[in-house]
Amino acid sequence: MTTFAPAPAPLRIGPHTVLPPVVLAPMAGITNAPFRTLCREFSAGKGLFVSEMITTRALVERNEKTMQLIHFDASETPRSIQLYGVDPVTVGKAVRMIVEEDLADHIDLNFGCPVPKVTRKGGGSALPYKRPLFRAILKEAVAGAGDLPVTIKMRKGIDDDHLTYLDAGRIAVEEGVKAVALHGRTTAQHYGGTADWEAIARLKEHVPEIPVLGNGDIWSADDALRMMRETGCDGVVVGRGCLGRPWIFGDLVSAFEGTGDRRAPTLREVADVMLRHATLLGEWIGDESRGVIDFRKHVAWYLKGFAVGSQMRRNLAVTSSLDELGAQLRELDLDQPWPDGADGPRGRTSGNNRVALPDGWLKDPYDCAGVGAEAELDTSGG
């Protein structure tokens, strides 16, 4: 088992020290407070755990769902919020609100989302193509943030003919961004194919002034070590690799601390985590049934590779109470060991190849006419 510890110094994001240099990727509908709690429990609080996407318009308008999503447990430190926005003025208002009301300790800006409902409005991974707009958003965010560090997460570009990551990285440095995370895929790739780790290495060479974090195809702790070794990046961002496996953050801590300890839980241990996850969701939502219903989307990820019949999977997918969920889980063969191959890819793995963009978006990377407050999303999360 690999024990190479590639980061002699901890990751520094403004005043915050992240050791080991591991970040939970913001994922809509996933990285809410309950899931972050689970991940932090397995990592003993080590690492940085980012909220799911918060839209700047919804935050400024104090949307009820959004105000719940920005809630942090008292044990979360630093408190990290990811913001999505396409209008510099609205982004600036949201950032100043976070500072004035002490809502977070770190702000990450979303320029990596490939979802059509986002990119067709010019947001997410589509936005860095419009260099002046990208710069204006960063300028407003950094100015409004004051002492709070601002970071960004982005993709390589829209497609192989419209790469933006090197220009975006340089603009980020010039505007005072404290770190850049790169998902080694284009928007067109969505989550298909293989992440381009060489692009992460090129970005690190291009912007040596600030930390560069790598994201994409980290399915195990040893993948994280290999990415650090092969790219020279300053830290890793883990997304789909933790779906149904919050204990991967414990593995990551062990790996970066130079031990070979890796978790291979039995189905009984996995079932215990499933029940805790559902319980936390119910407590957070304030309704046990709604919490269990929200948990349903996690069931297939937790059970990946285990011998669980199709009927039982269907039964688990329609539970609506903790007692019902627990009873269904107790009917499984809970002595099953961790299955071979269960550490591999999970979550969405398909490509898209078509990118939804505003009309004429690719004609001129410097023409930002028609992009503004009307393109903002009015809801947060998934």
N, C-alpha and C positions, 0 to 999 in steps of 0.2 A: 504494500500500500504506500502511495506517495506521502512523504512527510515534509516535502520542500516548503519552506515558509518564504514566499517571494517578496514580502513587503517589510523591509527592515525598519521602516518608519510608519506610524499610523497615518490613516487618511485624515487630512485636516480640511474641514469645510468652514471657512471663517473661523469663529471662536470654538467650533465643535471638533472634538477629536473622536474619530470613529475607528475603533479597534475591536476585532479585526475589520479590515476595510470592506465590509459587506453591507449592501443596501437591499432592502425589500422593494421590488419594483411596484409602483402604483398600478393597481389593476381594478378597473371599474367593477363594482359589485362584489369584489373579493377582499381588498385590503382595508376593510372597515376596522373599527376598534376591536371587536372580538377576535378577528383573525390576527391582528397585530399582537394582541395579548398572548395568543397561543405561540406565535413565533418567538416573542421575547422570552416566554417561559422556557422554551427549549434552548435558547441561546444565553440564558442567564442575564438577559438585558444587554448583551453585547451586540453592536451593529446599529444600523439606522433603519427605521421602519416608517415608510412614507404612506400617507393617507391615499385613499382612492381619489380620482380626479374631481376637483371642485371647480365649477365654472365661475368665472369672475362676475358675470352678470347676476347669477343666482346668489352669490355671496353678497354683493352690494345691495341687492333687493331683499336680502334676509329671507330667502326661500326657506320654508320650514324644514324640508328634507335636508337641504344643504347645511343648515345650522346644526342638525343632528350629526351629519357626517363629519363636521369639523371638531366634534367632541373628542377629547383625548383623556385616557385614563390618567389618574394622578401619578402613576409610575412611569409614564412615557416621557423620556427626556433624551435628546431634544425632541420637541414636538415638530413634526415635519408635515407640511401641507403641499400637495401638488395643485397648481392652478392651471386652468385652461382658459385662454382668451385670445381674441383676434383684434381687439380694439385697444390701442395703447392707452386711451383715456380711461376706459373701464378697468383695464389691468392695473393702472396706477391707483385708481380708487380702491380696488380690492386689496392691493398691497398695503396701502396706507391704513385701511381698516384693520388689517391683521396686526399691524404695528401698534396703532393707537389703542386697540382693545386687547392687546396681548394674547392673540389667538394662537400663535405658533412661534417657534424659535428658528425655523428654516423654511424657505420657500423654494419649491422646485417648479419650473415652468414646463408644461407639456408641449413638446414639438415632435412627438414620436407616434401619436395615435394614428393608425391607418384606417380606422373605421369610416365607412362612407358617409355617415351622418355628420361626421366631423370634417373630413377632407372636402366634401362638396361645398362647405361654407368657407373653405380656405384656411381651416384650422389644422391643428395637429401637425402631422408630418408633411402636409402641403405647404405650410406657412413659410419655412425657411427659404423657399424658392424666391419669395418676394423680399429681397435683401433689405430694402429701406424699411419695410414694415416690420420685419424681424428685428432690425436694429432699434426702431422706435419703441417696440414693446419692451425690449431689454433695458433701454435707457430709462423708461418710465418706471419699470419694476425696481431697478437698482436704486434709482433716486428716491423712490417712495419707501424702500426697505430700510434705509438708514444703516444701522449696525447689523440687521438680520442678513445672513448670507443668502444670495440667490443663486440657484443652480439651474441647469436645463437638461432635459432628456430629449434626444432626437434620433432620427434614422439617417441612413446614408444619403437619402434623397428620394425623389419621387419614383424614379426608375433609373436604369443604368445610363440613360442618355441625359438625365437631369439630376446629377449628383450635387449635393449642397453642403455636405458635412464639413469640408475643409474651410470654405468661406464662412459657414456658420460658426465654426470653432474660433476663427480669427475675430469675427465680430463680437463673439461672447467675451473674449479676452479684452478687447478694446472697450467694451461697455461695463466692465467690472464684475462679470459673472465669476463665481468662486470655484465652480467645477462643472464639467460637461460629461454626461453619460451618453454613449453611443450604442444603439442597437444596430448590429451589423447586418441589417437588411434594408431594402428600399420599401417604400410604400407598396409598390406593385407586388413585391414578394409576400406581403402580409405576414403570415407566420410559416410560409412554406420554404422548402429548400434548406440550405445550410447557411448559418450566419457567417458573415465574412469577418473573421477575426483580424485579417491583415489590414482592413480598413481601420480597426481600432488602433493598431500599431502605427499606421500612418498619421492618424489624428494626434496621437501622443507625441510623435516627432514634430508635428506641425504647430502644436500649442504647448510647448514645454513649460509655459509660465503657470499653468493651473493644472489641478488633478484631472485626469481622464479616467472615466469608469467604463468598463466593458460590459455589454449585455448581449445575450443571445446564445442559446444552446448550452446553458449551464444546467445540467441535469443531475450533477452530483458534486460533492465537495472537491473531488479530484479534478473535475472539469474546471472549477474555479481556479485551482492552483495552476492548471495547465494554461488557462487563459492569461493569468498574470505572467507566467514564465514566457509564453510565446509572444505576447504583445507589449510587455513592459507597462501595462496600464497600472493605475494607482489603486484600483479597487474594482469590485464586481457588483453588478446589479442582477438580482435573481428574481425572475418572474414566474413563468409557467412551471419551472422545476420544483416549486414549492407547493403546487396545487395538490391537495390531499396528502401533503408531506411537510407540515410545519416544522417537524423535527430536523429537516435538512439544515436549519440554522444552527442547531447543536453540532451537526457534522462539520459545518463550515468553521465554527469556532475551534473545534478539535484540529481540523486540518491546518488552519493558520497558526495554531499554537504548536504545530509540529508533532501531533500524535496521530496514530492510525485508527483512533476510535471512530466507528461509524455505526449508526443505528440500523438494525434489521428487525423491526418489531414483528411480533406474531400478530395474527389477526385479532387476538384478544386485546392486545395493547392498542392496536389501531382502533378497535371498537370503543375503547375507553376514551380515546382522543375525539372520536366522532361525537360521542355523547357530550363531552365537555364543550366542544365547538358549538353544538346545537344549543346547549344550556346558556353559553355566553351570548349567543345571538338573541335568545329570548329575553335575557336580562337587559340587553342593550336596547332592543326594540320596545321592551315593556309589555310583551305579549308572548307567552310560551308558544302558542300555536303558530303565530307568524314567524317566530324564530326558527321553528322546526321546518316550516315551509321554505324559508329562505335557505336553510341548510341543505335542502334537497339537491341543489346543483353541485354540491361537493361530494355526494355519495359515490358516484362513479370514479372520481379521482382517488378517493381513499381506498376503494376496493380494487383498483387496477391490479390485474395479475392474480388475484386470489380466486380460488374455486368457489364461486358463488353463482348459483343457478339464475337463469333469466327471470323466472317467476319471483324469486326472492329479491332480485334487484328491482323489479317492478313494485313489489310490496314496499320496499324501503323508500322508493321514489314517491310514494303517496302518503307517507306518515304525516301526522299533524299534531303529535304530542310527544313529549319525552318518554312517557310510559310506553307508548306504541313503538317508538323508535328503539328503545331498550329491549322490548320484547322481541322485536324482529331480529335484532343483532344477536340476542342470546340463542336464536335458532341456528346460527351459523356454526360451522366447524371452527371454533375459535382457537384451536391448537395449531392451525396452519402456520408454517413458518413464512417469513418474508419471501415472496416468490421471485424466482430468477427473472431478470428482465424488467422488473417493476421500477427500476431506477432510471429507465429511459424516458424518451419524450412523452409529454402529457399535455393536455389542453389542446388548443387549436394548433393544427399542424398543416393546414391547407394553404396553398397560395391563392392569390387573387388575380394578379396579372392585369386587371382593369382598375383604374384609379378614378374615383368620382371627384371631379374638380369643378370649380366655377367656370363658366364659359370664358374661353380665351385666356385661362390662367397661365398657360405656358408660353404665350406669345412674347412677353417681355418681363424678365425678372425684376425690372425696376419700375414698372407701371403698377401702382397699387390703387388705382382709382376703383371706387365701388366696393372697397373692403372697409368695413367699419362696424359700428355698434349693432347694425341689423344682422350681422353675421354671428353674433354671440349666441351661444346656447343658453337656454333658460333653466336647465336642470343639471344637477350634478350626479356623479356616480354612474351605475349601470342600470 
